[in-house]
Amino acid sequence: MNPNHYLLSLGIGILLYGFAYFMFHDVYVHQRIPILRNFSNRYLRATVKAHLEHHNPHAHYNYGFLIAPVKYYIEEFSRKKETQK
């Protein structure tokens, strides 16, 4: 197989990751472009909350893209259940 195919695949993967990061981080979390507002997805709300706390100047923790500590998901999912009762 031609080595350029691997480089093309790598480049496409980096491009897609960059696009996903831009859409979530800049557009959805920080609302730099006024689209993608008011999602009712509990997973995304918990991830955004964790991300915003990550930007706190006294926070000294990091985690993966679209993955946050479990406590944020537990809090969001239990809060949603309580409001539906």
TAQUI-V586072 format. One line per field, one symbol per residue. ss: DSSP state (@ for helix, = for strand, . for the rest). burial: I if it has 24 or more other ideal C-beta (glycine too) atoms within 12 Angstrom, else O. A space follows every 50 residues. Layout:
BEGIN
ss = ???
burial = ???
END
This chain:
BEGIN
ss = ..@@@@@@@@@@@@@@@@@@@@@@@@@@@............@@@@@@@@@ @@@@...............@@@@@@@@@@@@@@@.
burial = OOOOOOOOOOOOOOOOOOOOOOOIIOOIIOOOOOOOOOOOOOOIIIIIII IOOIOOOOOOOOOOOOOIOOOIIOOIOOOOOOOOO
END
